[in-house]
Amino acid sequence: MGLEEKLPSGILLTSVEKLVNWTRKASLWPATFGLACCAIEMMTTGAPRYDLGRFGMEVFRASPRQADLMIVAGRVSQKMAPVLRQIYDQMPEPKWVLSMGVCASSGGMFNNYAIVQGVDHVVPVDMYLPGCPPRPEMLIDAILKLHAKIMDEPLGPVRAAEKAGQRTDLVASSVKYSRGKRTLPIGVPEANQR
Ligand code: SF4
């Protein structure tokens, strides 16, 4: 954008910021980018049981030019790193990166010369998701936390200066949405009957 660079801060810009961030977080389109076993969990997350369509992101885009979220699902080999960077560069701004699984985040158990020891050596990462593999609930939790981060993003340098030092409250979504009820993991029969 460019308008936010010119406008003074105030109620109007704050409201516009909320609206823009809401539209951005409610229509994240992920790039189709599965690298290893974590990708199976990512695909499961898009399937009917977990239904990423609830967040407006069921459309995994085959073209990076139509995507604004890169979910790095799996280990990144040295050979794949430049390809990953090229896909990232082809995505339009604003864009976000979610590092899914311990391999993508730190190399995991692949502590060797063939695997990049953390995808943040190649692209900037907005959200790290631990686990091997992370279950779909964990990916959804990371996506909801990314939503919180997007909602808190300043629109332009004036708002960035105003919001400097303020932190996004990243409460676990299982806590945030439980409304005081005890939550059971999916897979426990009682939880599935609700
Ligand atoms: S974190 Fe585990 S499931 Fe994910 S890519 Fe690495 S080995 Fe596979």
py3Dmol code that shows the C-alpha trace and the ligand (Angstrom):
import py3Dmol

protein = """\
ATOM      1  CA  MET A   1       0.000   0.000   0.000  1.00  0.00           C
ATOM      2  CA  GLY A   2       1.130   3.596   0.086  1.00  0.00           C
ATOM      3  CA  LEU A   3      -1.756   5.673   1.392  1.00  0.00           C
ATOM      4  CA  GLU A   4      -0.936   4.842   5.006  1.00  0.00           C
ATOM      5  CA  GLU A   5       2.464   6.448   4.568  1.00  0.00           C
ATOM      6  CA  LYS A   6       0.789   9.798   3.868  1.00  0.00           C
ATOM      7  CA  LEU A   7      -2.146   9.787   6.298  1.00  0.00           C
ATOM      8  CA  PRO A   8      -1.695  11.113   9.848  1.00  0.00           C
ATOM      9  CA  SER A   9      -2.440   8.677  12.657  1.00  0.00           C
ATOM     10  CA  GLY A  10      -5.832   8.851  14.325  1.00  0.00           C
ATOM     11  CA  ILE A  11      -9.158   7.124  14.750  1.00  0.00           C
ATOM     12  CA  LEU A  12      -9.708   6.740  11.014  1.00  0.00           C
ATOM     13  CA  LEU A  13      -6.330   5.130  10.401  1.00  0.00           C
ATOM     14  CA  THR A  14      -6.688   2.890  13.459  1.00  0.00           C
ATOM     15  CA  SER A  15     -10.018   1.627  12.132  1.00  0.00           C
ATOM     16  CA  VAL A  16      -8.607   1.178   8.651  1.00  0.00           C
ATOM     17  CA  GLU A  17      -5.708  -0.723  10.173  1.00  0.00           C
ATOM     18  CA  LYS A  18      -8.109  -3.091  11.939  1.00  0.00           C
ATOM     19  CA  LEU A  19     -10.143  -3.585   8.774  1.00  0.00           C
ATOM     20  CA  VAL A  20      -7.100  -4.174   6.568  1.00  0.00           C
ATOM     21  CA  ASN A  21      -5.550  -6.600   9.045  1.00  0.00           C
ATOM     22  CA  TRP A  22      -8.863  -8.434   9.450  1.00  0.00           C
ATOM     23  CA  THR A  23      -9.222  -8.889   5.701  1.00  0.00           C
ATOM     24  CA  ARG A  24      -5.608 -10.040   5.453  1.00  0.00           C
ATOM     25  CA  LYS A  25      -5.859 -12.603   8.227  1.00  0.00           C
ATOM     26  CA  ALA A  26      -9.258 -13.879   7.073  1.00  0.00           C
ATOM     27  CA  SER A  27      -8.076 -14.689   3.559  1.00  0.00           C
ATOM     28  CA  LEU A  28      -4.585 -16.127   3.898  1.00  0.00           C
ATOM     29  CA  TRP A  29      -3.830 -18.234   0.859  1.00  0.00           C
ATOM     30  CA  PRO A  30      -0.995 -20.704   1.415  1.00  0.00           C
ATOM     31  CA  ALA A  31       1.454 -21.622  -1.313  1.00  0.00           C
ATOM     32  CA  THR A  32       1.490 -25.320  -2.118  1.00  0.00           C
ATOM     33  CA  PHE A  33       4.823 -26.185  -0.598  1.00  0.00           C
ATOM     34  CA  GLY A  34       5.202 -29.516   1.168  1.00  0.00           C
ATOM     35  CA  LEU A  35       8.741 -30.788   1.556  1.00  0.00           C
ATOM     36  CA  ALA A  36       8.530 -33.935   3.672  1.00  0.00           C
ATOM     37  CA  CYS A  37       6.392 -35.889   6.137  1.00  0.00           C
ATOM     38  CA  CYS A  38       5.058 -32.732   7.830  1.00  0.00           C
ATOM     39  CA  ALA A  39       3.258 -31.999   4.552  1.00  0.00           C
ATOM     40  CA  ILE A  40       0.960 -34.978   5.176  1.00  0.00           C
ATOM     41  CA  GLU A  41      -0.212 -33.329   8.403  1.00  0.00           C
ATOM     42  CA  MET A  42      -0.626 -30.046   6.527  1.00  0.00           C
ATOM     43  CA  MET A  43      -2.776 -31.766   3.899  1.00  0.00           C
ATOM     44  CA  THR A  44      -4.827 -33.392   6.657  1.00  0.00           C
ATOM     45  CA  THR A  45      -5.412 -29.951   8.139  1.00  0.00           C
ATOM     46  CA  GLY A  46      -6.959 -28.872   4.844  1.00  0.00           C
ATOM     47  CA  ALA A  47      -9.212 -31.950   4.703  1.00  0.00           C
ATOM     48  CA  PRO A  48     -12.849 -31.944   5.959  1.00  0.00           C
ATOM     49  CA  ARG A  49     -12.177 -33.098   9.522  1.00  0.00           C
ATOM     50  CA  TYR A  50     -10.077 -30.041  10.378  1.00  0.00           C
ATOM     51  CA  ASP A  51     -11.334 -27.826   7.549  1.00  0.00           C
ATOM     52  CA  LEU A  52      -8.986 -24.912   6.909  1.00  0.00           C
ATOM     53  CA  GLY A  53     -11.875 -23.430   4.903  1.00  0.00           C
ATOM     54  CA  ARG A  54     -13.141 -22.059   8.221  1.00  0.00           C
ATOM     55  CA  PHE A  55     -10.272 -19.587   8.050  1.00  0.00           C
ATOM     56  CA  GLY A  56     -10.670 -18.769   4.367  1.00  0.00           C
ATOM     57  CA  MET A  57      -7.501 -20.641   3.477  1.00  0.00           C
ATOM     58  CA  GLU A  58      -8.660 -23.876   1.896  1.00  0.00           C
ATOM     59  CA  VAL A  59      -7.259 -22.690  -1.433  1.00  0.00           C
ATOM     60  CA  PHE A  60      -3.647 -23.826  -1.587  1.00  0.00           C
ATOM     61  CA  ARG A  61      -2.262 -21.888  -4.528  1.00  0.00           C
ATOM     62  CA  ALA A  62      -0.057 -23.517  -7.119  1.00  0.00           C
ATOM     63  CA  SER A  63       1.324 -20.102  -8.090  1.00  0.00           C
ATOM     64  CA  PRO A  64       3.336 -18.122  -5.511  1.00  0.00           C
ATOM     65  CA  ARG A  65       1.992 -14.937  -7.097  1.00  0.00           C
ATOM     66  CA  GLN A  66      -1.442 -15.816  -5.700  1.00  0.00           C
ATOM     67  CA  ALA A  67      -0.210 -16.814  -2.239  1.00  0.00           C
ATOM     68  CA  ASP A  68       0.606 -14.780   0.848  1.00  0.00           C
ATOM     69  CA  LEU A  69       1.493 -17.552   3.307  1.00  0.00           C
ATOM     70  CA  MET A  70       4.314 -20.037   2.953  1.00  0.00           C
ATOM     71  CA  ILE A  71       3.974 -23.036   5.262  1.00  0.00           C
ATOM     72  CA  VAL A  72       7.391 -24.686   5.172  1.00  0.00           C
ATOM     73  CA  ALA A  73       6.317 -28.244   5.947  1.00  0.00           C
ATOM     74  CA  GLY A  74       9.358 -30.456   6.277  1.00  0.00           C
ATOM     75  CA  ARG A  75      13.113 -30.451   6.159  1.00  0.00           C
ATOM     76  CA  VAL A  76      14.780 -28.043   3.725  1.00  0.00           C
ATOM     77  CA  SER A  77      17.705 -29.521   1.819  1.00  0.00           C
ATOM     78  CA  GLN A  78      20.564 -27.335   0.623  1.00  0.00           C
ATOM     79  CA  LYS A  79      19.459 -28.110  -2.912  1.00  0.00           C
ATOM     80  CA  MET A  80      15.906 -26.942  -2.222  1.00  0.00           C
ATOM     81  CA  ALA A  81      16.911 -23.748  -0.364  1.00  0.00           C
ATOM     82  CA  PRO A  82      17.379 -21.531  -3.466  1.00  0.00           C
ATOM     83  CA  VAL A  83      14.079 -22.801  -4.897  1.00  0.00           C
ATOM     84  CA  LEU A  84      12.330 -21.997  -1.619  1.00  0.00           C
ATOM     85  CA  ARG A  85      13.839 -18.508  -1.664  1.00  0.00           C
ATOM     86  CA  GLN A  86      12.753 -17.954  -5.252  1.00  0.00           C
ATOM     87  CA  ILE A  87       9.179 -18.965  -4.467  1.00  0.00           C
ATOM     88  CA  TYR A  88       9.231 -16.643  -1.449  1.00  0.00           C
ATOM     89  CA  ASP A  89      10.526 -13.767  -3.588  1.00  0.00           C
ATOM     90  CA  GLN A  90       7.753 -14.345  -6.119  1.00  0.00           C
ATOM     91  CA  MET A  91       5.027 -14.018  -3.494  1.00  0.00           C
ATOM     92  CA  PRO A  92       3.519 -10.530  -3.336  1.00  0.00           C
ATOM     93  CA  GLU A  93       3.727  -8.379  -0.212  1.00  0.00           C
ATOM     94  CA  PRO A  94       2.500  -8.623   2.468  1.00  0.00           C
ATOM     95  CA  LYS A  95       3.512 -12.238   3.044  1.00  0.00           C
ATOM     96  CA  TRP A  96       4.131 -14.491   5.998  1.00  0.00           C
ATOM     97  CA  VAL A  97       6.114 -17.656   6.658  1.00  0.00           C
ATOM     98  CA  LEU A  98       5.160 -20.436   9.051  1.00  0.00           C
ATOM     99  CA  SER A  99       7.907 -22.913   9.829  1.00  0.00           C
ATOM    100  CA  MET A 100       6.141 -26.226  10.452  1.00  0.00           C
ATOM    101  CA  GLY A 101       7.941 -28.909  12.425  1.00  0.00           C
ATOM    102  CA  VAL A 102      11.289 -29.226  14.093  1.00  0.00           C
ATOM    103  CA  CYS A 103      13.100 -30.009  10.824  1.00  0.00           C
ATOM    104  CA  ALA A 104      12.039 -26.769   9.140  1.00  0.00           C
ATOM    105  CA  SER A 105      12.655 -24.753  12.305  1.00  0.00           C
ATOM    106  CA  SER A 106      16.070 -26.069  13.271  1.00  0.00           C
ATOM    107  CA  GLY A 107      17.084 -29.010  11.103  1.00  0.00           C
ATOM    108  CA  GLY A 108      15.717 -31.371  13.743  1.00  0.00           C
ATOM    109  CA  MET A 109      17.381 -34.752  13.892  1.00  0.00           C
ATOM    110  CA  PHE A 110      19.005 -34.086  10.501  1.00  0.00           C
ATOM    111  CA  ASN A 111      22.124 -32.460  11.890  1.00  0.00           C
ATOM    112  CA  ASN A 112      24.153 -32.884   8.730  1.00  0.00           C
ATOM    113  CA  TYR A 113      25.555 -30.951   5.773  1.00  0.00           C
ATOM    114  CA  ALA A 114      22.653 -31.791   3.450  1.00  0.00           C
ATOM    115  CA  ILE A 115      19.906 -30.104   5.464  1.00  0.00           C
ATOM    116  CA  VAL A 116      19.524 -26.379   6.186  1.00  0.00           C
ATOM    117  CA  GLN A 117      19.678 -26.002   9.969  1.00  0.00           C
ATOM    118  CA  GLY A 118      16.589 -23.817  10.167  1.00  0.00           C
ATOM    119  CA  VAL A 119      14.636 -22.238   7.331  1.00  0.00           C
ATOM    120  CA  ASP A 120      15.245 -18.819   8.900  1.00  0.00           C
ATOM    121  CA  HIS A 121      18.666 -19.019   7.231  1.00  0.00           C
ATOM    122  CA  VAL A 122      16.813 -18.662   3.935  1.00  0.00           C
ATOM    123  CA  VAL A 123      13.617 -16.649   4.575  1.00  0.00           C
ATOM    124  CA  PRO A 124      12.295 -14.594   7.516  1.00  0.00           C
ATOM    125  CA  VAL A 125       9.976 -16.694   9.680  1.00  0.00           C
ATOM    126  CA  ASP A 126       6.882 -15.275  11.402  1.00  0.00           C
ATOM    127  CA  MET A 127       5.776 -18.328  13.336  1.00  0.00           C
ATOM    128  CA  TYR A 128       7.639 -21.427  14.475  1.00  0.00           C
ATOM    129  CA  LEU A 129       5.715 -24.606  15.128  1.00  0.00           C
ATOM    130  CA  PRO A 130       7.532 -27.338  17.074  1.00  0.00           C
ATOM    131  CA  GLY A 131       6.837 -31.058  16.921  1.00  0.00           C
ATOM    132  CA  CYS A 132       7.643 -34.077  14.801  1.00  0.00           C
ATOM    133  CA  PRO A 133       5.252 -34.094  13.151  1.00  0.00           C
ATOM    134  CA  PRO A 134       3.001 -31.364  14.538  1.00  0.00           C
ATOM    135  CA  ARG A 135      -0.594 -32.571  14.585  1.00  0.00           C
ATOM    136  CA  PRO A 136      -3.235 -30.648  12.617  1.00  0.00           C
ATOM    137  CA  GLU A 137      -4.518 -29.095  15.853  1.00  0.00           C
ATOM    138  CA  MET A 138      -1.035 -27.688  16.421  1.00  0.00           C
ATOM    139  CA  LEU A 139      -0.912 -26.244  12.915  1.00  0.00           C
ATOM    140  CA  ILE A 140      -4.323 -24.649  13.431  1.00  0.00           C
ATOM    141  CA  ASP A 141      -3.076 -23.241  16.737  1.00  0.00           C
ATOM    142  CA  ALA A 142      -0.046 -21.747  14.973  1.00  0.00           C
ATOM    143  CA  ILE A 143      -2.294 -20.292  12.266  1.00  0.00           C
ATOM    144  CA  LEU A 144      -4.538 -18.690  14.900  1.00  0.00           C
ATOM    145  CA  LYS A 145      -1.480 -17.219  16.578  1.00  0.00           C
ATOM    146  CA  LEU A 146      -0.341 -15.906  13.209  1.00  0.00           C
ATOM    147  CA  HIS A 147      -3.804 -14.333  12.852  1.00  0.00           C
ATOM    148  CA  ALA A 148      -3.243 -12.571  16.182  1.00  0.00           C
ATOM    149  CA  LYS A 149       0.101 -11.328  14.959  1.00  0.00           C
ATOM    150  CA  ILE A 150      -1.371 -10.062  11.679  1.00  0.00           C
ATOM    151  CA  MET A 151      -4.170  -8.269  13.565  1.00  0.00           C
ATOM    152  CA  ASP A 152      -1.504  -6.453  15.547  1.00  0.00           C
ATOM    153  CA  GLU A 153       0.562  -5.336  12.577  1.00  0.00           C
ATOM    154  CA  PRO A 154       0.913  -1.574  12.175  1.00  0.00           C
ATOM    155  CA  LEU A 155      -0.226   0.036   8.963  1.00  0.00           C
ATOM    156  CA  GLY A 156       2.624   2.278   7.974  1.00  0.00           C
ATOM    157  CA  PRO A 157       5.581   3.825   9.823  1.00  0.00           C
ATOM    158  CA  VAL A 158       3.511   6.263  11.919  1.00  0.00           C
ATOM    159  CA  ARG A 159       1.497   3.485  13.491  1.00  0.00           C
ATOM    160  CA  ALA A 160       4.650   1.371  13.784  1.00  0.00           C
ATOM    161  CA  ALA A 161       6.251   4.116  15.868  1.00  0.00           C
ATOM    162  CA  GLU A 162       3.109   4.409  18.006  1.00  0.00           C
ATOM    163  CA  LYS A 163       2.903   0.689  18.632  1.00  0.00           C
ATOM    164  CA  ALA A 164       6.612   0.195  19.303  1.00  0.00           C
ATOM    165  CA  GLY A 165       7.146  -1.928  22.371  1.00  0.00           C
ATOM    166  CA  GLN A 166       3.578  -3.238  22.486  1.00  0.00           C
ATOM    167  CA  ARG A 167       3.357  -6.997  22.288  1.00  0.00           C
ATOM    168  CA  THR A 168       0.750  -9.282  20.781  1.00  0.00           C
ATOM    169  CA  ASP A 169      -0.941 -11.387  23.420  1.00  0.00           C
ATOM    170  CA  LEU A 170      -0.322 -14.877  22.063  1.00  0.00           C
ATOM    171  CA  VAL A 171      -2.589 -16.986  24.236  1.00  0.00           C
ATOM    172  CA  ALA A 172      -2.848 -20.640  23.222  1.00  0.00           C
ATOM    173  CA  SER A 173      -6.007 -20.972  21.131  1.00  0.00           C
ATOM    174  CA  SER A 174      -7.047 -24.047  23.136  1.00  0.00           C
ATOM    175  CA  VAL A 175      -7.197 -21.750  26.180  1.00  0.00           C
ATOM    176  CA  LYS A 176      -8.568 -18.709  24.374  1.00  0.00           C
ATOM    177  CA  TYR A 177     -11.528 -20.524  22.833  1.00  0.00           C
ATOM    178  CA  SER A 178     -12.306 -22.982  25.640  1.00  0.00           C
ATOM    179  CA  ARG A 179     -14.565 -20.433  27.446  1.00  0.00           C
ATOM    180  CA  GLY A 180     -13.637 -21.865  30.801  1.00  0.00           C
ATOM    181  CA  LYS A 181     -14.385 -25.474  29.825  1.00  0.00           C
ATOM    182  CA  ARG A 182     -11.752 -28.127  30.178  1.00  0.00           C
ATOM    183  CA  THR A 183     -10.569 -29.081  26.717  1.00  0.00           C
ATOM    184  CA  LEU A 184      -9.826 -32.616  25.685  1.00  0.00           C
ATOM    185  CA  PRO A 185      -7.575 -33.495  22.774  1.00  0.00           C
ATOM    186  CA  ILE A 186      -9.236 -34.658  19.576  1.00  0.00           C
ATOM    187  CA  GLY A 187      -9.064 -38.423  19.532  1.00  0.00           C
ATOM    188  CA  VAL A 188     -10.505 -38.763  23.044  1.00  0.00           C
ATOM    189  CA  PRO A 189     -14.013 -40.234  22.468  1.00  0.00           C
ATOM    190  CA  GLU A 190     -15.769 -37.719  24.797  1.00  0.00           C
ATOM    191  CA  ALA A 191     -14.232 -34.808  22.906  1.00  0.00           C
ATOM    192  CA  ASN A 192     -15.379 -36.170  19.553  1.00  0.00           C
ATOM    193  CA  GLN A 193     -18.982 -36.474  20.748  1.00  0.00           C
ATOM    194  CA  ARG A 194     -19.294 -32.748  21.478  1.00  0.00           C
TER     195      ARG A 194
END
"""
ligand_1 = """\
8
SF4
S 9.604 -32.686 11.774
Fe 9.308 -34.917 11.700
S 7.456 -35.163 10.441
Fe 8.262 -33.093 10.044
S 9.598 -33.298 8.268
Fe 10.868 -33.534 10.104
S 10.937 -35.763 10.411
Fe 9.218 -35.353 9.047
"""
view = py3Dmol.view(width=600, height=400)
view.addModel(protein, "pdb")
view.setStyle({"model": 0}, {"cartoon": {"style": "trace"}})
view.addModel(ligand_1, "xyz")
view.setStyle({"model": 1}, {"stick": {}})
view.zoomTo()
view.show()
